[in-house]
């Protein structure tokens, strides 16, 4: 019988902030809130875009930079979790969680052309930092604006993850530039 190492296995690296996600629920139907969350979920700078962009980068870097590839994959999965959470909230608020947003009254479908296909790791990280900074700013504004306490709790929890991702991308970029300079 295999003997368990008493120290246990090391924890896998984590790409989400500590602590549980609050229950996914809303106070009442609110189509205006649903439209706001759809921008977070499905616009050009959204959870779908982040998730698809980071997983693409992870594939491209899988041979040349295993550590960065793994980090991007881990973060992509957290972004997909955010999309899942937002989709459920949008449906509960009375919106349609389809992959499109209204811009000037016209539906704009999410598209793979919204993903940055940068091939250099530093260019990738620069683009990701812009996406994460946009997410942090938008969630912060929505937390101040939205009156539904359940939705606000969920957005506050998602915001913690985005702040962590922003730090991770910034420190990876710094490390990369240090290596290139050295
Ligand atoms: Fe996210």
Backbone and ligand atoms as CSV (ligand in chain L), in Angstrom:
chain,resi,resn,atom,element,x,y,z
A,1,UNK,N,N,0.843,-1.213,0.000
A,1,UNK,CA,C,0.000,0.000,0.000
A,1,UNK,C,C,0.866,1.246,0.000
A,2,UNK,N,N,0.573,2.185,-0.821
A,2,UNK,CA,C,1.401,3.404,-0.812
A,2,UNK,C,C,1.237,4.146,0.511
A,3,UNK,N,N,2.346,4.658,0.985
A,3,UNK,CA,C,2.310,5.398,2.251
A,3,UNK,C,C,2.176,6.888,1.937
A,4,UNK,N,N,1.216,7.517,2.547
A,4,UNK,CA,C,0.980,8.961,2.362
A,4,UNK,C,C,2.118,9.719,3.038
A,5,UNK,N,N,2.702,10.639,2.344
A,5,UNK,CA,C,3.693,11.526,2.962
A,5,UNK,C,C,2.978,12.338,4.047
A,6,UNK,N,N,3.440,12.252,5.313
A,6,UNK,CA,C,2.713,12.944,6.389
A,6,UNK,C,C,2.628,14.455,6.182
A,7,UNK,N,N,3.554,15.007,5.411
A,7,UNK,CA,C,3.484,16.451,5.162
A,7,UNK,C,C,2.426,16.786,4.117
A,8,UNK,N,N,1.916,15.720,3.462
A,8,UNK,CA,C,0.895,15.958,2.429
A,8,UNK,C,C,1.512,16.514,1.168
A,9,UNK,N,N,0.670,16.655,0.184
A,9,UNK,CA,C,1.147,17.199,-1.093
A,9,UNK,C,C,1.183,18.721,-0.997
A,10,UNK,N,N,2.122,19.349,-1.700
A,10,UNK,CA,C,2.104,20.811,-1.668
A,10,UNK,C,C,0.827,21.320,-2.330
A,11,UNK,N,N,0.319,22.424,-1.839
A,11,UNK,CA,C,-0.871,23.005,-2.458
A,11,UNK,C,C,-0.547,23.427,-3.884
A,12,UNK,N,N,-1.463,23.153,-4.819
A,12,UNK,CA,C,-1.217,23.655,-6.167
A,12,UNK,C,C,-1.275,25.183,-6.151
A,13,UNK,N,N,-0.583,25.830,-7.084
A,13,UNK,CA,C,-0.636,27.287,-7.094
A,13,UNK,C,C,-2.083,27.746,-7.283
A,14,UNK,N,N,-2.411,28.865,-6.677
A,14,UNK,CA,C,-3.798,29.305,-6.747
A,14,UNK,C,C,-3.876,30.629,-7.510
A,15,UNK,N,N,-4.863,30.739,-8.345
A,15,UNK,CA,C,-5.021,31.906,-9.216
A,15,UNK,C,C,-6.291,32.680,-8.878
A,16,UNK,N,N,-6.915,32.292,-7.751
A,16,UNK,CA,C,-8.071,33.034,-7.242
A,16,UNK,C,C,-7.719,33.545,-5.860
A,17,UNK,N,N,-8.308,34.663,-5.464
A,17,UNK,CA,C,-8.077,35.209,-4.127
A,17,UNK,C,C,-8.615,34.230,-3.088
A,18,UNK,N,N,-8.136,34.370,-1.849
A,18,UNK,CA,C,-8.580,33.474,-0.783
A,18,UNK,C,C,-10.046,33.740,-0.450
A,19,UNK,N,N,-10.707,32.729,0.072
A,19,UNK,CA,C,-12.073,32.917,0.557
A,19,UNK,C,C,-13.108,32.464,-0.443
A,20,UNK,N,N,-14.287,32.061,0.072
A,20,UNK,CA,C,-15.350,31.524,-0.798
A,20,UNK,C,C,-16.052,32.613,-1.598
A,21,UNK,N,N,-16.753,32.180,-2.639
A,21,UNK,CA,C,-17.624,33.090,-3.383
A,21,UNK,C,C,-18.980,33.137,-2.662
A,22,UNK,N,N,-19.599,34.318,-2.606
A,22,UNK,CA,C,-20.921,34.389,-1.970
A,22,UNK,C,C,-21.955,33.634,-2.800
A,23,UNK,N,N,-23.133,33.357,-2.218
A,23,UNK,CA,C,-24.181,32.690,-2.996
A,23,UNK,C,C,-24.578,33.534,-4.205
A,24,UNK,N,N,-24.890,32.851,-5.311
A,24,UNK,CA,C,-25.257,33.560,-6.542
A,24,UNK,C,C,-26.766,33.791,-6.499
A,25,UNK,N,N,-27.149,34.972,-6.062
A,25,UNK,CA,C,-28.575,35.299,-5.992
A,25,UNK,C,C,-28.756,36.800,-6.142
A,26,UNK,N,N,-29.996,37.190,-6.416
A,26,UNK,CA,C,-30.298,38.622,-6.575
A,26,UNK,C,C,-31.505,38.967,-5.712
A,27,UNK,N,N,-31.651,40.252,-5.424
A,27,UNK,CA,C,-32.785,40.697,-4.611
A,27,UNK,C,C,-34.077,40.651,-5.418
A,28,UNK,N,N,-34.017,41.156,-6.653
A,28,UNK,CA,C,-35.214,41.200,-7.507
A,28,UNK,C,C,-34.790,41.377,-8.961
A,29,UNK,N,N,-35.745,41.177,-9.858
A,29,UNK,CA,C,-35.469,41.409,-11.275
A,29,UNK,C,C,-34.996,42.841,-11.478
A,30,UNK,N,N,-34.008,43.008,-12.345
A,30,UNK,CA,C,-33.537,44.369,-12.638
A,30,UNK,C,C,-32.803,44.363,-13.982
A,31,UNK,N,N,-33.553,44.594,-15.071
A,31,UNK,CA,C,-32.954,44.524,-16.416
A,31,UNK,C,C,-31.802,45.517,-16.610
A,32,UNK,N,N,-31.842,46.662,-15.914
A,32,UNK,CA,C,-30.748,47.633,-16.062
A,32,UNK,C,C,-29.450,47.042,-15.487
A,33,UNK,N,N,-29.551,46.386,-14.349
A,33,UNK,CA,C,-28.358,45.734,-13.789
A,33,UNK,C,C,-27.887,44.597,-14.699
A,34,UNK,N,N,-28.844,43.875,-15.261
A,34,UNK,CA,C,-28.481,42.785,-16.176
A,34,UNK,C,C,-27.662,43.331,-17.350
A,35,UNK,N,N,-28.083,44.479,-17.879
A,35,UNK,CA,C,-27.347,45.078,-19.011
A,35,UNK,C,C,-25.934,45.490,-18.595
A,36,UNK,N,N,-25.793,46.005,-17.363
A,36,UNK,CA,C,-24.455,46.376,-16.891
A,36,UNK,C,C,-23.558,45.142,-16.798
A,37,UNK,N,N,-24.108,44.075,-16.236
A,37,UNK,CA,C,-23.294,42.864,-16.056
A,37,UNK,C,C,-22.970,42.216,-17.394
A,38,UNK,N,N,-23.850,42.423,-18.381
A,38,UNK,CA,C,-23.545,41.871,-19.702
A,38,UNK,C,C,-22.307,42.520,-20.312
A,39,UNK,N,N,-22.069,43.797,-20.014
A,39,UNK,CA,C,-20.839,44.440,-20.484
A,39,UNK,C,C,-19.615,43.739,-19.873
A,40,UNK,N,N,-19.727,43.379,-18.584
A,40,UNK,CA,C,-18.619,42.676,-17.913
A,40,UNK,C,C,-18.394,41.294,-18.516
A,41,UNK,N,N,-19.508,40.658,-18.876
A,41,UNK,CA,C,-19.426,39.264,-19.310
A,41,UNK,C,C,-19.045,39.133,-20.780
A,42,UNK,N,N,-19.630,39.975,-21.648
A,42,UNK,CA,C,-19.657,39.659,-23.085
A,42,UNK,C,C,-19.156,40.741,-24.026
A,43,UNK,N,N,-18.667,41.866,-23.498
A,43,UNK,CA,C,-18.204,42.927,-24.399
A,43,UNK,C,C,-16.795,42.605,-24.906
A,44,UNK,N,N,-16.218,43.558,-25.649
A,44,UNK,CA,C,-14.863,43.344,-26.184
A,44,UNK,C,C,-13.839,43.200,-25.057
A,45,UNK,N,N,-14.062,43.924,-23.955
A,45,UNK,CA,C,-13.173,43.791,-22.794
A,45,UNK,C,C,-13.979,43.149,-21.661
A,46,UNK,N,N,-14.010,41.831,-21.673
A,46,UNK,CA,C,-14.957,41.118,-20.811
A,46,UNK,C,C,-14.347,39.828,-20.280
A,47,UNK,N,N,-15.160,39.133,-19.509
A,47,UNK,CA,C,-14.735,37.831,-18.987
A,47,UNK,C,C,-14.546,36.818,-20.114
A,48,UNK,N,N,-15.407,36.844,-21.121
A,48,UNK,CA,C,-15.207,35.907,-22.250
A,48,UNK,C,C,-13.873,36.218,-22.913
A,49,UNK,N,N,-13.630,37.496,-23.179
A,49,UNK,CA,C,-12.389,37.873,-23.855
A,49,UNK,C,C,-11.172,37.471,-23.013
A,50,UNK,N,N,-11.197,37.779,-21.716
A,50,UNK,CA,C,-10.060,37.428,-20.856
A,50,UNK,C,C,-9.829,35.927,-20.870
A,51,UNK,N,N,-10.900,35.190,-20.680
A,51,UNK,CA,C,-10.774,33.743,-20.601
A,51,UNK,C,C,-10.184,33.172,-21.897
A,52,UNK,N,N,-10.717,33.621,-23.044
A,52,UNK,CA,C,-10.256,33.109,-24.340
A,52,UNK,C,C,-8.845,33.595,-24.672
A,53,UNK,N,N,-8.538,34.837,-24.302
A,53,UNK,CA,C,-7.209,35.391,-24.596
A,53,UNK,C,C,-6.122,34.674,-23.775
A,54,UNK,N,N,-6.382,34.482,-22.497
A,54,UNK,CA,C,-5.349,33.871,-21.644
A,54,UNK,C,C,-5.131,32.400,-22.002
A,55,UNK,N,N,-6.213,31.689,-22.333
A,55,UNK,CA,C,-6.014,30.272,-22.654
A,55,UNK,C,C,-5.278,30.152,-23.991
A,56,UNK,N,N,-5.561,31.066,-24.922
A,56,UNK,CA,C,-4.822,31.084,-26.194
A,56,UNK,C,C,-3.332,31.313,-25.926
A,57,UNK,N,N,-3.031,32.292,-25.097
A,57,UNK,CA,C,-1.629,32.595,-24.774
A,57,UNK,C,C,-0.959,31.391,-24.105
A,58,UNK,N,N,-1.713,30.722,-23.263
A,58,UNK,CA,C,-1.175,29.538,-22.588
A,58,UNK,C,C,-0.769,28.471,-23.605
A,59,UNK,N,N,-1.583,28.289,-24.638
A,59,UNK,CA,C,-1.246,27.304,-25.680
A,59,UNK,C,C,0.004,27.733,-26.436
A,60,UNK,N,N,0.048,29.019,-26.813
A,60,UNK,CA,C,1.170,29.510,-27.620
A,60,UNK,C,C,2.487,29.374,-26.853
A,61,UNK,N,N,2.429,29.593,-25.524
A,61,UNK,CA,C,3.660,29.594,-24.720
A,61,UNK,C,C,3.996,28.228,-24.135
A,62,UNK,N,N,3.171,27.213,-24.438
A,62,UNK,CA,C,3.319,25.948,-23.709
A,62,UNK,C,C,4.691,25.310,-23.899
A,63,UNK,N,N,5.329,25.533,-25.033
A,63,UNK,CA,C,6.652,24.944,-25.236
A,63,UNK,C,C,7.780,25.861,-24.770
A,64,UNK,N,N,7.624,27.165,-25.001
A,64,UNK,CA,C,8.749,28.068,-24.738
A,64,UNK,C,C,8.803,28.606,-23.310
A,65,UNK,N,N,7.679,28.634,-22.606
A,65,UNK,CA,C,7.677,29.200,-21.257
A,65,UNK,C,C,6.598,28.499,-20.423
A,66,UNK,N,N,6.999,27.363,-19.856
A,66,UNK,CA,C,6.027,26.499,-19.194
A,66,UNK,C,C,5.387,27.186,-17.985
A,67,UNK,N,N,6.203,27.931,-17.225
A,67,UNK,CA,C,5.685,28.557,-16.004
A,67,UNK,C,C,4.629,29.604,-16.343
A,68,UNK,N,N,4.922,30.454,-17.314
A,68,UNK,CA,C,3.972,31.501,-17.700
A,68,UNK,C,C,2.723,30.874,-18.335
A,69,UNK,N,N,2.936,29.836,-19.137
A,69,UNK,CA,C,1.823,29.127,-19.765
A,69,UNK,C,C,0.873,28.583,-18.709
A,70,UNK,N,N,1.417,28.004,-17.658
A,70,UNK,CA,C,0.606,27.413,-16.599
A,70,UNK,C,C,-0.170,28.495,-15.837
A,71,UNK,N,N,0.501,29.615,-15.577
A,71,UNK,CA,C,-0.172,30.709,-14.879
A,71,UNK,C,C,-1.350,31.234,-15.721
A,72,UNK,N,N,-1.123,31.415,-17.012
A,72,UNK,CA,C,-2.171,31.932,-17.897
A,72,UNK,C,C,-3.359,30.979,-17.958
A,73,UNK,N,N,-3.066,29.699,-17.964
A,73,UNK,CA,C,-4.127,28.688,-17.983
A,73,UNK,C,C,-4.943,28.752,-16.695
A,74,UNK,N,N,-4.240,28.870,-15.568
A,74,UNK,CA,C,-4.927,28.952,-14.277
A,74,UNK,C,C,-5.813,30.182,-14.193
A,75,UNK,N,N,-5.307,31.311,-14.682
A,75,UNK,CA,C,-6.095,32.545,-14.621
A,75,UNK,C,C,-7.273,32.470,-15.596
A,76,UNK,N,N,-7.054,31.882,-16.770
A,76,UNK,CA,C,-8.151,31.721,-17.744
A,76,UNK,C,C,-9.320,30.965,-17.122
A,77,UNK,N,N,-9.005,29.967,-16.327
A,77,UNK,CA,C,-10.063,29.146,-15.715
A,77,UNK,C,C,-10.839,29.956,-14.673
A,78,UNK,N,N,-10.120,30.819,-13.932
A,78,UNK,CA,C,-10.816,31.703,-12.975
A,78,UNK,C,C,-11.735,32.676,-13.723
A,79,UNK,N,N,-11.275,33.174,-14.882
A,79,UNK,CA,C,-12.109,34.094,-15.670
A,79,UNK,C,C,-13.369,33.382,-16.179
A,80,UNK,N,N,-13.215,32.127,-16.542
A,80,UNK,CA,C,-14.387,31.341,-16.967
A,80,UNK,C,C,-15.367,31.181,-15.803
A,81,UNK,N,N,-14.821,31.027,-14.610
A,81,UNK,CA,C,-15.685,30.939,-13.437
A,81,UNK,C,C,-16.454,32.260,-13.241
A,82,UNK,N,N,-15.762,33.388,-13.470
A,82,UNK,CA,C,-16.444,34.682,-13.383
A,82,UNK,C,C,-17.572,34.757,-14.416
A,83,UNK,N,N,-17.290,34.294,-15.620
A,83,UNK,CA,C,-18.312,34.308,-16.670
A,83,UNK,C,C,-19.524,33.484,-16.242
A,84,UNK,N,N,-19.258,32.330,-15.671
A,84,UNK,CA,C,-20.337,31.457,-15.191
A,84,UNK,C,C,-21.183,32.190,-14.148
A,85,UNK,N,N,-20.502,32.831,-13.199
A,85,UNK,CA,C,-21.206,33.560,-12.134
A,85,UNK,C,C,-22.039,34.698,-12.729
A,86,UNK,N,N,-21.441,35.477,-13.630
A,86,UNK,CA,C,-22.153,36.612,-14.223
A,86,UNK,C,C,-23.346,36.141,-15.055
A,87,UNK,N,N,-23.164,35.064,-15.806
A,87,UNK,CA,C,-24.247,34.528,-16.625
A,87,UNK,C,C,-25.452,34.151,-15.770
A,88,UNK,N,N,-25.175,33.552,-14.630
A,88,UNK,CA,C,-26.269,33.166,-13.722
A,88,UNK,C,C,-26.945,34.414,-13.155
A,89,UNK,N,N,-26.152,35.403,-12.774
A,89,UNK,CA,C,-26.745,36.646,-12.241
A,89,UNK,C,C,-27.594,37.338,-13.310
A,90,UNK,N,N,-27.070,37.399,-14.539
A,90,UNK,CA,C,-27.793,38.074,-15.635
A,90,UNK,C,C,-29.150,37.398,-15.843
A,91,UNK,N,N,-29.160,36.070,-15.847
A,91,UNK,CA,C,-30.424,35.339,-16.028
A,91,UNK,C,C,-31.379,35.639,-14.870
A,92,UNK,N,N,-30.848,35.644,-13.643
A,92,UNK,CA,C,-31.707,35.896,-12.472
A,92,UNK,C,C,-32.254,37.328,-12.469
A,93,UNK,N,N,-31.474,38.250,-13.036
A,93,UNK,CA,C,-31.915,39.650,-13.083
A,93,UNK,C,C,-32.935,39.889,-14.205
A,94,UNK,N,N,-33.145,38.878,-15.047
A,94,UNK,CA,C,-34.119,39.010,-16.124
A,94,UNK,C,C,-33.497,39.306,-17.471
A,95,UNK,N,N,-32.186,39.191,-17.574
A,95,UNK,CA,C,-31.511,39.428,-18.849
A,95,UNK,C,C,-31.273,38.128,-19.598
A,96,UNK,N,N,-30.822,38.268,-20.837
A,96,UNK,CA,C,-30.443,37.102,-21.634
A,96,UNK,C,C,-28.919,36.993,-21.620
A,97,UNK,N,N,-28.378,35.907,-21.056
A,97,UNK,CA,C,-26.923,35.817,-20.925
A,97,UNK,C,C,-26.201,35.404,-22.211
A,98,UNK,N,N,-26.771,35.685,-23.356
A,98,UNK,CA,C,-26.105,35.368,-24.625
A,98,UNK,C,C,-24.877,36.231,-24.847
A,99,UNK,N,N,-24.038,35.805,-25.794
A,99,UNK,CA,C,-22.726,36.445,-25.984
A,99,UNK,C,C,-22.818,37.669,-26.886
A,100,UNK,N,N,-23.588,38.640,-26.442
A,100,UNK,CA,C,-23.719,39.888,-27.204
A,100,UNK,C,C,-24.075,40.999,-26.237
A,101,UNK,N,N,-23.704,42.218,-26.598
A,101,UNK,CA,C,-24.095,43.389,-25.804
A,101,UNK,C,C,-24.755,44.395,-26.738
A,102,UNK,N,N,-25.511,45.299,-26.132
A,102,UNK,CA,C,-26.119,46.372,-26.922
A,102,UNK,C,C,-25.173,47.559,-26.938
A,103,UNK,N,N,-24.849,48.029,-28.155
A,103,UNK,CA,C,-24.056,49.244,-28.278
A,103,UNK,C,C,-24.785,50.199,-29.201
A,104,UNK,N,N,-25.132,51.375,-28.672
A,104,UNK,CA,C,-25.974,52.332,-29.388
A,104,UNK,C,C,-27.228,51.644,-29.914
A,105,UNK,N,N,-27.811,50.818,-29.060
A,105,UNK,CA,C,-29.074,50.174,-29.389
A,105,UNK,C,C,-28.963,48.974,-30.319
A,106,UNK,N,N,-27.734,48.663,-30.766
A,106,UNK,CA,C,-27.589,47.538,-31.693
A,106,UNK,C,C,-26.794,46.416,-31.036
A,107,UNK,N,N,-27.227,45.170,-31.247
A,107,UNK,CA,C,-26.498,44.068,-30.629
A,107,UNK,C,C,-25.133,43.851,-31.293
A,108,UNK,N,N,-24.101,43.727,-30.489
A,108,UNK,CA,C,-22.762,43.403,-30.981
A,108,UNK,C,C,-22.377,42.059,-30.380
A,109,UNK,N,N,-22.243,41.067,-31.242
A,109,UNK,CA,C,-21.906,39.726,-30.768
A,109,UNK,C,C,-20.445,39.643,-30.380
A,110,UNK,N,N,-20.172,38.837,-29.353
A,110,UNK,CA,C,-18.782,38.592,-29.008
A,110,UNK,C,C,-18.132,37.841,-30.164
A,111,UNK,N,N,-16.847,38.136,-30.399
A,111,UNK,CA,C,-16.159,37.484,-31.512
A,111,UNK,C,C,-14.697,37.231,-31.145
A,112,UNK,N,N,-14.142,36.211,-31.749
A,112,UNK,CA,C,-12.729,35.890,-31.538
A,112,UNK,C,C,-11.800,36.995,-31.982
A,113,UNK,N,N,-12.302,37.918,-32.800
A,113,UNK,CA,C,-11.460,39.037,-33.220
A,113,UNK,C,C,-11.250,40.041,-32.081
A,114,UNK,N,N,-11.975,39.875,-30.973
A,114,UNK,CA,C,-11.785,40.757,-29.812
A,114,UNK,C,C,-10.599,40.325,-28.963
A,115,UNK,N,N,-10.066,39.134,-29.254
A,115,UNK,CA,C,-8.908,38.601,-28.522
A,115,UNK,C,C,-7.635,39.179,-29.109
A,116,UNK,N,N,-6.677,39.532,-28.255
A,116,UNK,CA,C,-5.354,39.926,-28.734
A,116,UNK,C,C,-4.550,38.664,-29.054
A,117,UNK,N,N,-4.004,38.610,-30.250
A,117,UNK,CA,C,-3.204,37.447,-30.638
A,117,UNK,C,C,-1.710,37.763,-30.631
A,118,UNK,N,N,-1.296,38.647,-29.718
A,118,UNK,CA,C,0.127,38.948,-29.548
A,118,UNK,C,C,0.902,37.651,-29.335
A,119,UNK,N,N,2.110,37.588,-29.882
A,119,UNK,CA,C,2.912,36.364,-29.805
A,119,UNK,C,C,4.082,36.476,-28.832
A,120,UNK,N,N,4.463,37.717,-28.483
A,120,UNK,CA,C,5.590,37.909,-27.568
A,120,UNK,C,C,5.065,37.984,-26.140
A,121,UNK,N,N,5.706,37.266,-25.197
A,121,UNK,CA,C,5.201,37.255,-23.824
A,121,UNK,C,C,5.021,38.649,-23.233
A,122,UNK,N,N,5.949,39.582,-23.507
A,122,UNK,CA,C,5.784,40.913,-22.900
A,122,UNK,C,C,4.574,41.641,-23.494
A,123,UNK,N,N,4.345,41.468,-24.795
A,123,UNK,CA,C,3.165,42.084,-25.428
A,123,UNK,C,C,1.876,41.469,-24.868
A,124,UNK,N,N,1.903,40.153,-24.669
A,124,UNK,CA,C,0.734,39.474,-24.078
A,124,UNK,C,C,0.413,40.074,-22.713
A,125,UNK,N,N,1.451,40.171,-21.887
A,125,UNK,CA,C,1.231,40.644,-20.514
A,125,UNK,C,C,0.772,42.098,-20.493
A,126,UNK,N,N,1.313,42.907,-21.381
A,126,UNK,CA,C,0.867,44.312,-21.457
A,126,UNK,C,C,-0.624,44.384,-21.786
A,127,UNK,N,N,-1.055,43.570,-22.750
A,127,UNK,CA,C,-2.473,43.545,-23.119
A,127,UNK,C,C,-3.337,43.036,-21.964
A,128,UNK,N,N,-2.841,42.032,-21.263
A,128,UNK,CA,C,-3.605,41.460,-20.150
A,128,UNK,C,C,-3.742,42.469,-19.008
A,129,UNK,N,N,-2.692,43.242,-18.780
A,129,UNK,CA,C,-2.738,44.257,-17.724
A,129,UNK,C,C,-3.831,45.284,-18.048
A,130,UNK,N,N,-3.940,45.670,-19.315
A,130,UNK,CA,C,-5.004,46.610,-19.709
A,130,UNK,C,C,-6.386,46.012,-19.459
A,131,UNK,N,N,-6.554,44.741,-19.819
A,131,UNK,CA,C,-7.849,44.067,-19.589
A,131,UNK,C,C,-8.186,44.023,-18.108
A,132,UNK,N,N,-7.208,43.643,-17.299
A,132,UNK,CA,C,-7.454,43.509,-15.851
A,132,UNK,C,C,-7.708,44.874,-15.215
A,133,UNK,N,N,-6.967,45.886,-15.668
A,133,UNK,CA,C,-7.178,47.224,-15.112
A,133,UNK,C,C,-8.590,47.707,-15.446
A,134,UNK,N,N,-9.018,47.418,-16.663
A,134,UNK,CA,C,-10.389,47.779,-17.057
A,134,UNK,C,C,-11.407,47.051,-16.177
A,135,UNK,N,N,-11.161,45.775,-15.917
A,135,UNK,CA,C,-12.086,44.995,-15.080
A,135,UNK,C,C,-12.135,45.573,-13.666
A,136,UNK,N,N,-10.967,45.879,-13.102
A,136,UNK,CA,C,-10.916,46.435,-11.745
A,136,UNK,C,C,-11.693,47.747,-11.693
A,137,UNK,N,N,-11.463,48.623,-12.669
A,137,UNK,CA,C,-12.140,49.927,-12.683
A,137,UNK,C,C,-13.656,49.753,-12.819
A,138,UNK,N,N,-14.073,48.881,-13.744
A,138,UNK,CA,C,-15.505,48.707,-14.000
A,138,UNK,C,C,-16.215,48.092,-12.795
A,139,UNK,N,N,-15.639,47.043,-12.233
A,139,UNK,CA,C,-16.285,46.421,-11.065
A,139,UNK,C,C,-16.338,47.403,-9.896
A,140,UNK,N,N,-15.292,48.205,-9.722
A,140,UNK,CA,C,-15.283,49.183,-8.629
A,140,UNK,C,C,-16.424,50.190,-8.810
A,141,UNK,N,N,-16.604,50.676,-10.053
A,141,UNK,CA,C,-17.696,51.622,-10.324
A,141,UNK,C,C,-19.060,50.967,-10.090
A,142,UNK,N,N,-19.201,49.728,-10.542
A,142,UNK,CA,C,-20.505,49.056,-10.408
A,142,UNK,C,C,-20.832,48.773,-8.941
A,143,UNK,N,N,-19.814,48.420,-8.165
A,143,UNK,CA,C,-20.024,48.163,-6.735
A,143,UNK,C,C,-20.560,49.427,-6.051
A,144,UNK,N,N,-20.068,50.580,-6.473
A,144,UNK,CA,C,-20.528,51.853,-5.894
A,144,UNK,C,C,-21.937,52.212,-6.359
A,145,UNK,N,N,-22.309,51.747,-7.540
A,145,UNK,CA,C,-23.566,52.171,-8.165
A,145,UNK,C,C,-24.741,51.228,-7.866
A,146,UNK,N,N,-24.479,49.930,-7.830
A,146,UNK,CA,C,-25.560,48.931,-7.748
A,146,UNK,C,C,-26.094,48.855,-6.316
A,147,UNK,N,N,-27.420,48.784,-6.192
A,147,UNK,CA,C,-28.059,48.793,-4.869
A,147,UNK,C,C,-28.445,47.388,-4.390
A,148,UNK,N,N,-28.351,46.396,-5.268
A,148,UNK,CA,C,-28.707,45.028,-4.875
A,148,UNK,C,C,-27.549,44.431,-4.063
A,149,UNK,N,N,-27.761,44.188,-2.751
A,149,UNK,CA,C,-26.638,43.778,-1.900
A,149,UNK,C,C,-26.043,42.423,-2.298
A,150,UNK,N,N,-26.869,41.537,-2.860
A,150,UNK,CA,C,-26.345,40.224,-3.253
A,150,UNK,C,C,-25.407,40.357,-4.449
A,151,UNK,N,N,-25.843,41.165,-5.410
A,151,UNK,CA,C,-25.008,41.378,-6.605
A,151,UNK,C,C,-23.700,42.066,-6.200
A,152,UNK,N,N,-23.801,43.050,-5.317
A,152,UNK,CA,C,-22.610,43.787,-4.873
A,152,UNK,C,C,-21.613,42.831,-4.193
A,153,UNK,N,N,-22.120,41.941,-3.343
A,153,UNK,CA,C,-21.221,40.989,-2.667
A,153,UNK,C,C,-20.456,40.135,-3.677
A,154,UNK,N,N,-21.161,39.679,-4.710
A,154,UNK,CA,C,-20.512,38.835,-5.716
A,154,UNK,C,C,-19.457,39.645,-6.474
A,155,UNK,N,N,-19.807,40.877,-6.854
A,155,UNK,CA,C,-18.846,41.708,-7.600
A,155,UNK,C,C,-17.618,42.019,-6.751
A,156,UNK,N,N,-17.819,42.229,-5.457
A,156,UNK,CA,C,-16.668,42.484,-4.570
A,156,UNK,C,C,-15.723,41.284,-4.539
A,157,UNK,N,N,-16.305,40.097,-4.570
A,157,UNK,CA,C,-15.480,38.881,-4.541
A,157,UNK,C,C,-14.732,38.700,-5.868
A,158,UNK,N,N,-15.408,38.971,-6.969
A,158,UNK,CA,C,-14.762,38.878,-8.290
A,158,UNK,C,C,-13.636,39.914,-8.374
A,159,UNK,N,N,-13.898,41.102,-7.838
A,159,UNK,CA,C,-12.887,42.174,-7.861
A,159,UNK,C,C,-11.578,41.723,-7.194
A,160,UNK,N,N,-11.691,40.972,-6.098
A,160,UNK,CA,C,-10.472,40.485,-5.429
A,160,UNK,C,C,-9.626,39.633,-6.376
A,161,UNK,N,N,-10.300,38.787,-7.151
A,161,UNK,CA,C,-9.566,37.950,-8.124
A,161,UNK,C,C,-8.883,38.817,-9.176
A,162,UNK,N,N,-9.603,39.839,-9.664
A,162,UNK,CA,C,-9.033,40.682,-10.725
A,162,UNK,C,C,-7.820,41.459,-10.205
A,163,UNK,N,N,-7.903,41.898,-8.958
A,163,UNK,CA,C,-6.755,42.614,-8.374
A,163,UNK,C,C,-5.549,41.680,-8.264
A,164,UNK,N,N,-5.818,40.423,-7.885
A,164,UNK,CA,C,-4.733,39.438,-7.805
A,164,UNK,C,C,-4.132,39.201,-9.199
A,165,UNK,N,N,-4.999,39.076,-10.214
A,165,UNK,CA,C,-4.499,38.834,-11.577
A,165,UNK,C,C,-3.652,40.014,-12.063
A,166,UNK,N,N,-4.122,41.220,-11.750
A,166,UNK,CA,C,-3.372,42.417,-12.146
A,166,UNK,C,C,-1.967,42.384,-11.529
A,167,UNK,N,N,-1.889,42.050,-10.246
A,167,UNK,CA,C,-0.579,41.942,-9.577
A,167,UNK,C,C,0.279,40.855,-10.219
A,168,UNK,N,N,-0.344,39.718,-10.524
A,168,UNK,CA,C,0.424,38.599,-11.101
A,168,UNK,C,C,0.987,38.982,-12.474
A,169,UNK,N,N,0.151,39.635,-13.298
A,169,UNK,CA,C,0.614,40.022,-14.630
A,169,UNK,C,C,1.703,41.090,-14.531
A,170,UNK,N,N,1.521,42.043,-13.609
A,170,UNK,CA,C,2.537,43.091,-13.452
A,170,UNK,C,C,3.855,42.504,-12.991
A,171,UNK,N,N,3.829,41.590,-12.021
A,171,UNK,CA,C,5.102,41.057,-11.527
A,171,UNK,C,C,5.734,40.135,-12.570
A,172,UNK,N,N,4.923,39.422,-13.350
A,172,UNK,CA,C,5.491,38.591,-14.426
A,172,UNK,C,C,6.169,39.457,-15.474
A,173,UNK,N,N,5.541,40.584,-15.793
A,173,UNK,CA,C,6.118,41.477,-16.799
A,173,UNK,C,C,7.437,42.069,-16.293
A,174,UNK,N,N,7.436,42.437,-15.015
A,174,UNK,CA,C,8.647,42.991,-14.411
A,174,UNK,C,C,9.787,41.966,-14.451
A,175,UNK,N,N,9.437,40.730,-14.088
A,175,UNK,CA,C,10.414,39.642,-14.079
A,175,UNK,C,C,10.978,39.417,-15.485
A,176,UNK,N,N,10.078,39.416,-16.459
A,176,UNK,CA,C,10.462,39.186,-17.852
A,176,UNK,C,C,11.401,40.285,-18.343
A,177,UNK,N,N,11.070,41.541,-18.000
A,177,UNK,CA,C,11.910,42.655,-18.429
A,177,UNK,C,C,13.252,42.607,-17.735
A,178,UNK,N,N,13.282,42.151,-16.485
A,178,UNK,CA,C,14.535,41.975,-15.761
A,178,UNK,C,C,15.433,40.961,-16.442
A,179,UNK,N,N,14.803,39.846,-16.878
A,179,UNK,CA,C,15.553,38.781,-17.567
A,179,UNK,C,C,16.115,39.311,-18.893
A,180,UNK,N,N,15.248,40.047,-19.609
A,180,UNK,CA,C,15.678,40.536,-20.922
A,180,UNK,C,C,16.811,41.549,-20.805
A,181,UNK,N,N,16.762,42.354,-19.698
A,181,UNK,CA,C,17.803,43.360,-19.506
A,181,UNK,C,C,19.116,42.707,-19.075
A,182,UNK,N,N,18.998,41.535,-18.370
A,182,UNK,CA,C,20.195,40.920,-17.762
A,182,UNK,C,C,21.002,40.092,-18.708
L,1,LIG,FE,FE,-12.638,38.037,-14.361
